[in-house]
Amino acid sequence: MKEKVILAYSGGLDTTAIIPWLKETYGYDVVCVCIDVGQESELEGLDERAKVCGAAKLYIEDVIDEFCDDYIVPCVQAHAVYENKYLLGTSMARPLIAKRLVEIARKEGATAICHGATGKGNDQVRFELGIKALAPDLKIIAPWRDDKWKLQSREDEIDFCRAHGIDLPFAADSSYSRDRNLWHISHEGLELEDPSNAPNYDHLLVLGTTPEKAPDEGEVVTMTFEKGVPKSVNGKEMKVSDIIRELNTLGGKHGIGIVDIVENRVVGMKSRGVYETPGGTILMEAHQQLEELILDRDTYTVKKDLGNKFADVVYEGKWFTPLREALEAFVKVTQEYVTGEVKFKLYKGNIIRMGTTSPYSMYSESIASFTTGELYNHKDAEGFINLFGLSLKVRAMKQGSYEKLDDK
């Protein structure tokens, strides 16, 4: 009886070519697994395609709600943004895909898992760290790093497929390298490989339009959160996945969430990409808008630092680690009172705040107002400043800095 390999299958040219390659090179029965995290039209025709290519079986697993509830929401609550720009669209999905691949490998009694990530990217790290953390006994096959893999171009892969009786409508001319899920779509390649080139947005954008082409009239949106979890948009309660879909539509319409980044990959190189994250950008901003009203200064300061660390951990594929669990536990505590309503206007790529309310707001108009009454005595500030600046004053006296100023 042949051993089984689980192939992370997208239906693209790479994973299509990998099916006959695995059978021919290693003698495996190939079980294809496509994890649906919101690729939409990319999933069409996969069943027939996998069968034509010689797969023994195909799983298409819908994990969209799990992706939203257990992976996206914690990252939003942590305000996990890699290098101040990247909202972790691909990074968040990879550990869930790895988890499901392992689960199906156990179900099928497979001895190996194969992925089509290249040896230059982050995804190889994310997939393999996830698999190693959950199933250290399973063999991992990465064809692009395998000496037996001789296919170095799309033309090579197309010729290989045809030689094995697979003649699918793949074009040899290259396009952008894209990754899509419910949260975002990324674009790499073509003119983006030269950082001196402007992106060809007319050719590139999928989820929305540029700010220049967005409507001339803004659109007001209200959202509610309960303990840091989004609950409604414009008065309509929805599950998180539907909220993201709604915000994607709104954000795409108004040119929200288009970023052009040169980022530092885990493997050491810099890469340039354009990311569309319309709904995610709105959701992140709305959550932060509410959080600013509720968290105390010390908690907010520490949370910003740990949010950056959370982003690094997720970006590097370290989801299934004690560190990620500990960071998420801290974040969860901070969300206990992040409940309320935010209002904002979407206008030509901008998210303009229009008011925030919460039963747990720490903002007190009677204290913050310039017409402060008995709740705040201006004279109290003098003693505070004397104590707060005492070390500065002592240091200056000891070092004679006041004399140096007089000399000048």
Secondary structure as UniProt FT lines:
FT   STRAND          4..8
FT   HELIX           13..26
FT   STRAND          29..36
FT   HELIX           40..43
FT   TURN            44..45
FT   HELIX           46..52
FT   TURN            53..54
FT   STRAND          57..62
FT   HELIX           64..67
FT   HELIX           68..72
FT   HELIX           73..78
FT   TURN            83..85
FT   HELIX           89..108
FT   STRAND          112..114
FT   TURN            119..120
FT   HELIX           123..134
FT   TURN            136..137
FT   STRAND          139..141
FT   HELIX           143..145
FT   TURN            147..148
FT   HELIX           154..163
FT   TURN            164..165
FT   STRAND          177..180
FT   STRAND          185..188
FT   HELIX           190..193
FT   TURN            195..196
FT   HELIX           201..204
FT   HELIX           211..213
FT   STRAND          219..226
FT   TURN            227..228
FT   STRAND          229..233
FT   TURN            234..235
FT   STRAND          236..237
FT   HELIX           240..253
FT   TURN            254..255
FT   STRAND          258..264
FT   TURN            266..267
FT   STRAND          270..276
FT   HELIX           278..294
FT   HELIX           297..315
FT   TURN            316..317
FT   HELIX           322..334
FT   TURN            335..337
FT   STRAND          340..347
FT   TURN            348..349
FT   STRAND          350..357
FT   TURN            359..360
FT   HELIX           365..368
FT   TURN            370..371
FT   TURN            374..375
FT   TURN            378..379
FT   HELIX           380..388
FT   HELIX           390..399
FT   HELIX           401..407
//
